Amino acid sequence: MSARELLRQASGLDLSERVVERALRERMAKCGMADTGLYLKYLQDMAPAELAALIELVVVPESWMFRDADAFAAATAHVRHCLAGRPARVVRILSIPCAAGEEPYSMAMALADAGVAPASIRIEGVDLSACAVKRAQAGRYTRNAFRGADLLFRQRHFSRHGDEFQISDALRAQVGFSQANLLGLDTVAGAGRYDVVFCRNLLIYFDEPTAAAAIAVLRSVLADDGMLFAGYAEVPAFCRHGFAPLRLRGAFALRKAEPGEAAAGIANTARIATRAAAPERRQHKPQQVLAAVITAAPHAPDLLAKARRLSDAGDHKGAGAACRALLACEPDSADAYFILGMVSECAHDSAAAEEHWRRCVYLRPGHYDALCHLALLAERGGDAPQAQAWRQRAARIFER
């Protein structure tokens, strides 16, 4: 079994070969091993602690306080609605993955500032990384955890210790942390049902079957009237698997779809993702129109359907070939460029993926999925301003 497959089985993460190789080199050096085969055998046979150490290298949790602040405002409003007229109720909130605790502590601060009684809420943070959980339990952060212009909350809820900031004991006592894998969360004793679930920007690291399994677990632990917050690029996947989007400004929230509503949810999400599904109106020269009539119809729709079918089936090579054939007869197909971007990303070619998605949004500026993927690429590349620009464009499409 390859290291990549071993890590996939242990964590659910669909990691690039480059990330896996870098982690392998580091751990093999620490263990004094030079033979990859022997190291993999060591991992599989007798070294659960070493496997955990390897996972820590590929799970790099990064977050900050009040990341996408509108989500916390929406969650706070939902909590207050749950408690209205039911003062004895305890609202349960889950953050998974919780990284070093930034997200669950942000929720605790938002509720405290809204005047919600601590006895009325129970907040839990769960992460695969033992190191992240340990840091979350400590509740101490550097300046990197505080971004944006409005940092008044830091004055209210943190005390300064040199270059670090310690969250108040009162808030730290409100949040419990544990180490667990999302895919096994529904079997954890005491998991129960949650009224609010934050699971943002995790599914993007899963392949499609693993993402579907993860969504099924999240659906099972979310209360029937609960609210789930996802990453902007993950909304379509949730809508394909039993969720419906909530139209909340600035927040990517979902609820469980009603029986028979799932298909409508998928259709609505597809409409968001490909607003004005027909390509933008363009002025074509007469010979271009004639060539399109002769060459493209009726083959273009068939080629696009074939590309989608092959991509969904995991045949990325076939999907790419179908897209290139489509572009040969319909050069301004935004859908073809979007699928080519997905194919390139699956091949871990980020540069090609970005080029295809940029062409996609040039041809169709309202293509939600392409905007989301471009935002994620920019974020991974460390270009925060560009990521924010793509994210804002996607948010405007989502809110229409």
N, C-alpha and C positions, 0 to 999 in steps of 0.2 A: 504494500500500500504506500502511495506517495505521501510526502509530508503535507501537501495541500489537501489531499483527501482525508488524512488523519485529522487535520485541524478542522476541516468541514464537519466531520462526524462529531468532534468534541465540542465545537462552538456554534455550528450552523453557518459560519461565515464563508462566503465565496470570495476567497482572497486571490490577488494577483500573484503570479509566479515570482515577480520581483520582490514583493513584500515577504513572501514565504522564504525565499532564498536568503534575504537579508537577516531574517530572524534565525534561520538555521545556522548561518555562519556565526552569529553572535553566541548562540547557545552551545554550539559545538566547540568553539574556542574556550568558553567557560568550563566545559566538561573535559577539555583536553583531548578531544576526538578529532580525527582528520578524515575518517571514512564515513560518508553519508549513510551508506547502507547499515553499518554497525550502529550508528546513532539512531536511525529509525527503528531498528530492532530493539534497541534499548528502550525507546519510547513505548513501543507496543508491549513489550514483555514485562517490565518491572519498574517503570518510572512514572507513576502518576504525578509526583511532585515536579518532575522535569517537564511533563506535558503541560502542567499548569504554568510553569515558568515560560514555556514557549508561547502559550496563549497570551500571557501578559505582554509579550513583545508585539503581538499583532493587534491586540485590542488597545487602542490608544485613545482613551476617553478625553475629549476636550469639550468643555462647555463654559458658560459664564452665567452670572446672575441675571435673571429676567431676560434671557435670550428669547426674542420674539415676544415682547411684553404683552401684546394684545391677547395672547393665548391665556395668560394668567388672569387678565381682567375678565375674559369670558368664563374661565373656570370658576372664578370667585362668584360671579353672578349665578352660575349654575348651583354652586354650593348653597348660596343664600336661598335660592328657590327650593332646594331640597329640604332646608331647615324651616322654611316658612310654615308656621302653625304646628310644627312638630319639634319642640325644643328638646325633647328627650332623644331624638334621633342622633346617631353618630354617622357622619359622612366619611366614607373611606376613599382615599386617593392613592393611586399607584403611579410611580415614576420608574419606567424601565426602558432602556438602561439609564441608571441614575448618574453615571459617571462619578464625579467626586462630590456629589450631593448638591450641585448648584441648582438643578431644577426643583427637587423637592423642597429645598430651603427657600427658594423663590416663592413657591406656592404657600409655604408657611408664613412668609413675610406678607404676602398679598392678603391672606386671610386675617392676619393680625391687624394690618392697617385698615381692613374693612370692618373691624370690630367683631369678628366671629370668635366665639368662645372656644378656647383650646379644647375643652372637654367635648365639644361637638364634632371634632374632626380627628381622623387618624390617618397619618401620612406615612407611606412606606416607599422606600427606595430599594431597588433591586438591580444588581449588576453582575455580569459574568466575571469581572475582574476583582480578585480579592484585594489587590492594592487600592483600587478605586474605592471599594467599600470601606477600607481602613481609613483612607483620607476623608471620606464623607463623615464617618463617625467622629473624627477629630474636629471637623468643622472649622479648619483654619485655612485661609486662602491668601494668595499673593494678589498683586494689582491686576494680573491678567484675568482674574475672575470678575472684574468690574469694568464694564465697557459702556460707552455711551455718555451722554452729557448729564443725565439726571442720576446722581449718585447719593441723593439725600437718604435713601433707604439704608445706605451703609452707616451713616451717622446714627440712625435710630436703632439698628439691630446688630452692629458689630463694635467690638473694641479693638483698638490698634495695639499691636505688639511688634515694635520695630517696623520692618517692611511687610508684615503680615497682618491679617485681620481675622479675629476670632468671632464667630457667630455667638449670640447670647445663649446662655445656658437654658433659658426658657424655651427658645425656639429649637435648640438642639434636642431637648427632651421630647418635643412633639413629633420628631421624625425617627422612624426605625429603619435600619438598613440591614440587608442580608445579601449573600452571594447566591445566585441561582442562574440557570439558563432559561431564557424565555420559553423555549420549546418544552420544558418540563414544568412550567409554572402551575399549570392546572392540576398537577399531582402533588404540589407542595402542601403539607398540612397547614390549614388555617388560611389558605389563599383567599377563599371565599369570593364574594362579588364586590366590585368597586364601582363607586358612583362617578368617579373621574379617573381616566387613565391617560397618562402621557407616554406615548411611545413614538418618539420623533427621530427620524433619520437613522433608523436601524435596518429597516427592510431593504434599503438600497444596497446593503452589503450581502443580501441573501440571493440565491438563485430563485427562480419562480416557484418550484415545489416547496422549498423551505419557507419562502415568504407566505405561501398559502397556508402552510401548517402553523406558522407563527400567528397569522391573522385569526385562524380558527381558535387558537388558545386565547388570544385577546378577547375574542367574541364570547368565549365561555366564561371569562372572569369579569366581564363588564355587565353591570346591572342592566336590566331591560330598558330602564329610562336613563341610563348613563350616557356620558359624553366622553369621546375619545379624541385626543389631539395627536395628529400625525405630522410628518414632515410634508412640505408642499409637493414633493415629487412622489409621495406615497399614496396620495388620495385616490388616484385611479385604481391602484391595486386593492385598496380596501373596498372600493365600490364594486369590484369584481367578485368579492367574497363576503357578501352579506352586510355591507354597511351603506349608509346613505349620507351624503354631505350636508352639513349645516351651513347656511349662509351667514357667517359671522365676519364682520369687517376685520381684516388683518389676522384672523386665526383660522387655521386649517383643522376644523373640527368635524367629527362624524358621530352618527348614532347608529344603533342597530336598525337595519332595514326591516320593515314589516313583511310578513309573508306575501309573496307575489310582487313585492316592491323592488327586489334586487335587479330585475331586468331593466326597470325604469331608471334605477340608479346608475347602472352601467351606461345606459343611453344618454342620460343627462351628463355624466362625466365625460363621455366621448364628445358630447356637444361642446362642453367647456374646453376640452383638450384641442379640439379642432374647430373652433368658432369659425363660422362661415366656411363650412366644409369644402365648398367649391373653391378652387384657387382664386386669388385676387384677380379682378378684371384687368386685363392688359390689352393694349393696342397691338395687334399683330399685323404684319404685312400680309397682303392677299396670298402670296405664295406659301407663307407659313401656315395660314389657315387651311389652304388646300392640302398641304403636306400632312397636317394633323388629321384631316378628315380621311385621307387615304391610308396613312400609316397607323394612327393611334386607335381609332375606333374600329373594331370592337375589342382590340387586344389589350389596351391599357388597363381597363378595369379588371380584366382577367389576371394580368401580370401583378397588379397591386394585391388582389385577393390571394394570389399564390404566394407572394412575398410575405404577407401577413401570416398565412397558414404555416409556411415553412419556419418563420421566425418563432411563432408560438410553439412549434414542435421541437425547437432547439436545433434545427438544421440551418445554422447561420451561413454556411457557405452557399447553400441553395437559395436562401433568402437574399443574400447579396447579389447573386447572379440574376435573380428575378428583378431586383431593383435596378441593376445596371441595364438590363434589357428594357425595362420600363422607361428609364431616362433617355435611352437611345431614340425612343419615339415620342416621349413627352418630357422634354428637358426641364420644364418648370414644375415637376411634381414634388411638392413639399413633403408628401407622405413617403415617397421613395427615399428622400434624403434623411427623413427621420429614422426610418428602418435601417438605413445604412449606418447611421450613428449608433443605433443599438447594437448592430452587428460588430462595429469597430470596438465598442465598449466591452462586449463579451470577449473580444480578442485582446483586451487590455491595451488597445491603441487609443489613448486619450486624445492625442493630437488629431487623428483622423476623425474621431467621434465629434470633437469640437467643430471641425471644419464642416462636417455634414449637418450638424444641428444649426450652425450659423447660417448655412444656405437655406435650411428649412425655415427659419424664422424670417429670413430675408424675403422668401417667397410667400410665406404666410405669417405675418407678424403676430397673429393671435394664437399660435400653436402652443398651448399650455405645457404639454409634456416636454417639448423641446426646450422651452424657456427654463423649466425646472431642472432639466439635466444640465443645461449650460450653467445654471447657478451652482449646482453641485460640483461641476468640474472646476469652476473658478474658486469655490471654497476650498476644495482639496488642494488646489494649486497655490493657496495662500493669498489670492487676490480678493480681499474682502470687499473693496469698493465695487468691483465688477460683479461679484456674487450678489451684493445687495441690489445692484441695478437690475440684474436678471430676475431676482426674487420679487422686486417691486412690480416689474412688468407682468410676471406670472400672477401675482396677487390681484392686479387690476382685472385680468381675464377671469380669474376665479370668482370675483365679486360681482361680475356683470349679471 
